[in-house]
Amino acid sequence: MTRPTSLTVRGHLPDGYLADALRRDAALGLTAHPKWLPPKWFYDARGSRLFEDITRLPEYYPTRAEREILERHAVDIAATLSAHTLVELGSGSSEKTRLLLDALRGIGSLERYVPVDVSEPALVEAGEALLRDYPGLAVEAVVSDFDAHLGIPDGPGPTLVAFLGGTLGNLTPDQRAVFLASVRSQLRAGDGLVLGADLVKDPGVLVRAYDDAAGVTADFNRNVLRVLNRELDADFNVDRFDHVAVWDSQNAWIEMRLRSHGDQTVKLRDLDLVVEFADGEEMRTEISAKFRASGLAAEIERAGFAVTRWWTDSENRFGVALATPV
């Protein structure tokens, strides 16, 4: 099948970038004390499908709550900026983004959509689906890792950058500061940032969202071990690691961990690395920070933005900020 002429794909990752990054992260994380792995490695094809399943679970409220906010306020966002370009960082399937696309097209300002993701097949699939539903829309997909290259294009504004899904919470405070400053450095007067963030709430609600009764999140968490087995010729016994989700009140974040069931020795042949796990030893695989409105606003403002609008869902579980450069 030929690709529609209004879909372009630009790459900003050098050959072998993801393979090298996985090797580097695995070598650093598995030799650290305590051990850790970054959450980006959950998302091979299987992991992405599992995450889509998670978003439909009754315990996992963030996706529904953020969608409620966008359904109610996408028109307000569009009217505030009248953006010609919508950039989405970590776009995935671009499903919620359609609410912003509809609103921007409704006021007649939208000219192009720029989804940014590490997976070219996912970008092409989502882009072609959008072109079927939004004739005339220019989709300029960017294959990039926003840790290394944001992918925000040059060109006439206004530009609206969307960073949704609470993904900001996967970064530590220092990483968030670097990320927000990097976004700010590429925006100009009249541009904007729309940012989704999960909010601090009852720890029981938070833990259940990351430890569902059906065990889907547990399978998702263990998927990182399958990725290492396949990509680094490792021999993790996936079934001997238990999923753990805990609330860290000091840091205000959920931690997902994998706990070794028994003493284990794991070989990663591509790294020439042998890793020992003690019985009960836990390895962190994700943080998911939760925010208070005032604290999040302070972080955004320190990066050189002003928070112009703030919305929450009807149960005050999730927030969306609209920020503009100052």
C-alpha positions in Angstrom: 0.0 0.0 0.0 1.4 3.4 -0.9 1.6 6.0 1.7 -0.7 9.0 1.3 1.1 12.0 -0.2 0.1 14.3 2.7 1.8 12.0 5.3 5.5 12.5 5.7 7.8 10.8 8.1 11.1 12.4 9.3 13.7 10.5 11.3 15.8 12.1 14.0 17.3 8.9 15.5 20.6 7.7 14.2 20.9 4.1 13.0 21.0 1.8 16.0 19.9 4.5 18.5 17.3 2.5 20.3 19.4 -0.7 20.4 22.3 1.3 21.9 20.0 3.1 24.3 18.5 -0.2 25.6 22.0 -1.7 26.0 23.1 1.4 27.9 20.0 1.6 30.2 20.2 -2.2 30.9 23.9 -2.0 31.8 23.5 1.0 34.1 20.2 -0.1 35.7 21.0 -3.7 36.4 24.3 -2.9 38.0 22.9 -0.1 40.2 21.9 -0.5 43.8 18.9 -0.7 43.9 18.4 -1.9 40.4 16.1 0.0 38.0 15.0 0.0 34.4 13.3 2.9 32.5 9.6 2.5 31.7 10.1 3.3 28.0 11.2 -0.3 27.4 7.7 -1.7 28.3 6.5 -0.6 24.9 7.2 -3.1 22.3 4.2 -4.2 20.2 3.0 -6.5 23.0 3.5 -3.9 25.7 1.7 -1.2 23.7 -1.3 -3.5 23.4 -1.2 -4.3 27.1 -1.2 -0.6 27.9 -4.2 0.0 25.7 -5.9 -2.7 27.7 -4.9 -1.0 30.9 -6.5 2.3 29.9 -9.9 0.4 29.7 -9.7 -1.1 33.1 -12.1 0.1 35.8 -9.3 0.8 38.2 -7.3 2.9 35.7 -9.1 6.3 35.8 -6.4 8.7 34.3 -7.3 8.1 30.6 -11.0 8.6 31.2 -10.5 11.6 33.4 -8.2 13.3 30.9 -10.5 12.6 28.1 -13.4 14.1 30.1 -11.4 17.3 30.5 -10.5 17.5 26.8 -14.1 16.8 25.7 -15.2 19.8 27.8 -12.4 22.2 27.1 -10.7 21.4 23.8 -12.7 24.2 22.3 -11.4 26.6 25.0 -7.8 25.5 24.2 -8.3 26.0 20.5 -9.9 29.4 20.9 -7.1 30.6 23.2 -4.3 29.9 20.7 -5.8 29.4 17.2 -2.8 27.2 16.5 -1.8 26.4 12.9 0.4 23.4 14.1 -0.4 20.8 16.7 2.7 18.9 17.9 2.1 15.8 20.1 5.1 14.4 22.1 4.8 10.6 22.7 1.8 10.5 20.4 1.1 6.7 20.3 -2.3 6.1 18.7 -3.3 9.8 18.8 -6.8 8.9 20.0 -7.3 11.7 22.6 -5.6 14.1 20.3 -8.6 13.9 17.9 -10.5 16.1 20.4 -7.9 18.9 19.9 -7.8 18.3 16.2 -11.6 18.6 16.0 -11.5 21.8 18.0 -8.7 23.4 16.0 -10.3 22.5 12.7 -13.6 23.8 14.1 -12.2 27.3 14.4 -10.4 27.0 11.0 -6.9 27.4 12.2 -5.3 23.9 11.9 -2.9 23.2 9.0 -0.7 20.4 10.2 -0.3 17.8 12.9 3.1 16.7 14.0 3.1 13.4 16.0 6.4 12.5 17.7 7.1 8.9 18.8 10.0 6.4 18.7 7.9 3.9 16.7 7.7 4.6 13.0 5.1 1.8 12.3 2.9 3.3 15.0 3.3 6.8 13.6 2.4 5.6 10.1 -0.6 3.6 11.2 -2.0 6.5 13.3 -1.1 9.0 10.6 -2.9 7.1 7.8 -6.0 6.7 10.0 -6.0 10.4 10.7 -5.8 11.3 7.0 -8.8 9.1 6.3 -10.8 11.1 8.8 -9.3 14.5 8.3 -9.0 15.1 4.6 -6.6 17.9 3.8 -4.7 17.7 7.0 -0.9 17.6 6.6 0.6 15.0 8.9 4.3 15.4 9.4 5.3 12.5 11.7 8.7 12.6 13.5 10.5 9.5 14.6 12.3 10.7 17.7 12.9 10.1 21.4 12.1 13.3 23.2 14.9 12.5 25.6 17.2 13.3 22.8 15.3 15.4 20.3 11.9 16.9 20.8 10.9 17.0 17.2 9.1 20.4 17.3 9.4 21.7 13.8 10.4 25.1 12.6 7.9 27.2 10.7 5.2 29.8 11.2 3.1 29.6 14.3 1.2 29.6 16.4 2.2 26.1 17.5 0.5 24.1 20.3 2.6 21.3 21.9 0.6 18.6 23.6 2.1 16.3 26.2 -0.8 14.2 27.5 -1.5 11.1 29.5 0.4 12.1 32.6 3.6 11.0 31.0 5.4 14.0 32.7 5.1 11.9 35.9 7.5 9.3 34.6 10.3 11.8 34.9 12.1 12.7 38.1 11.9 16.4 39.3 15.3 17.1 37.7 14.3 15.4 34.5 11.0 17.4 34.4 12.9 20.7 34.8 15.2 19.8 31.8 12.3 18.6 29.7 10.1 21.7 30.3 13.0 24.1 29.7 13.7 22.3 26.5 10.1 22.7 25.3 10.2 26.3 26.3 13.4 27.0 24.3 11.6 25.9 21.1 8.4 27.9 21.5 7.8 31.6 20.7 5.3 34.2 21.7 1.8 33.1 20.7 2.7 29.4 21.1 1.4 27.1 23.9 1.8 23.9 25.8 -1.1 21.7 26.9 0.0 19.3 29.6 -1.9 16.5 31.3 -1.0 15.5 34.9 -2.4 13.0 37.4 -3.2 14.5 40.8 -2.4 13.4 44.4 -5.3 11.5 45.9 -6.2 8.6 48.2 -3.2 6.2 48.1 -5.7 3.3 47.8 -7.1 4.7 44.6 -3.6 5.2 43.2 -2.3 1.8 44.1 -5.3 0.1 42.6 -4.8 2.0 39.3 -1.4 0.4 39.1 -2.2 -3.0 40.5 -5.5 -4.1 38.9 -7.5 -7.1 40.0 -7.2 -8.7 36.5 -3.4 -8.6 36.5 -3.1 -6.7 33.3 -0.6 -4.2 34.8 1.4 -7.0 36.3 1.8 -8.6 32.8 2.7 -5.1 31.4 5.3 -4.6 34.1 6.9 -8.0 33.4 7.0 -7.3 29.7 10.2 -5.4 30.1 11.9 -8.7 31.0 10.6 -10.2 27.8 12.0 -7.2 25.9 15.4 -7.8 27.5 15.3 -11.5 26.8 14.6 -10.9 23.1 16.8 -7.9 22.4 19.8 -8.7 24.7 19.7 -12.5 24.6 18.9 -12.5 28.3 17.4 -15.4 30.3 15.0 -13.8 32.8 12.5 -16.3 34.1 9.6 -13.9 33.7 7.3 -15.9 36.0 9.7 -15.7 38.9 9.2 -11.9 39.2 6.2 -10.5 41.0 4.6 -7.2 40.2 4.6 -4.6 43.0 3.0 -1.2 43.1 3.6 1.1 46.1 2.8 4.7 47.0 5.9 6.8 48.0 4.4 9.6 50.0 7.7 11.5 50.4 8.2 11.8 46.7 4.5 11.8 45.8 4.7 9.1 43.3 3.7 5.5 42.6 6.6 3.1 42.0 6.2 0.0 40.0 8.7 -2.7 40.8 9.5 -6.3 40.0 10.3 -8.5 43.0 12.4 -11.6 42.6 10.7 -14.8 43.8 13.8 -16.6 45.1 17.5 -16.2 44.5 18.2 -15.9 40.8 21.1 -15.5 38.4 20.4 -13.8 35.1 22.7 -13.7 32.1 22.5 -11.0 29.4 24.7 -12.5 26.7 24.7 -9.4 24.4 26.1 -7.4 27.3 28.4 -10.1 28.7 26.7 -9.4 32.0 25.6 -11.7 34.8 23.2 -10.2 37.3 22.3 -11.7 40.7 18.9 -11.2 42.3 18.3 -12.1 46.0 15.1 -13.5 47.2 12.7 -10.6 47.6 14.9 -8.1 45.9 13.0 -5.4 44.1 13.9 -3.6 40.9 12.2 -0.3 40.0 10.6 -0.2 36.6 8.6 3.0 36.7 7.8 6.1 38.7 4.5 7.9 38.1 4.5 11.2 40.0 1.3 12.8 41.1 0.9 16.5 41.4 -0.8 19.3 43.2 -1.9 22.2 41.1 0.3 24.7 42.9 3.4 22.5 42.7 2.9 21.7 39.0 2.3 25.4 38.2 5.6 26.3 40.0 7.5 23.8 37.9 6.0 25.1 34.7 6.7 28.7 35.6 10.3 28.0 36.5 10.8 26.7 33.0 9.6 30.1 31.5 5.9 29.6 31.1 2.8 31.2 32.5 -0.1 28.9 33.3 -3.1 30.6 31.7 -5.8 28.0 32.3 -6.2 24.9 34.5 -8.9 22.4 34.4 -9.8 19.2 36.3 -12.3 16.4 35.7 -15.5 16.3 37.6 -13.9 14.2 40.4 -10.7 16.3 40.7 -8.6 13.2 39.8 -6.6 14.6 36.9 -5.5 18.1 35.6 -4.8 19.7 32.3 -2.8 22.9 32.2 -2.5 25.4 29.3 0.7 27.3 29.5 2.2 30.0 27.3 5.8 31.3 27.0 6.8 34.4 28.9 
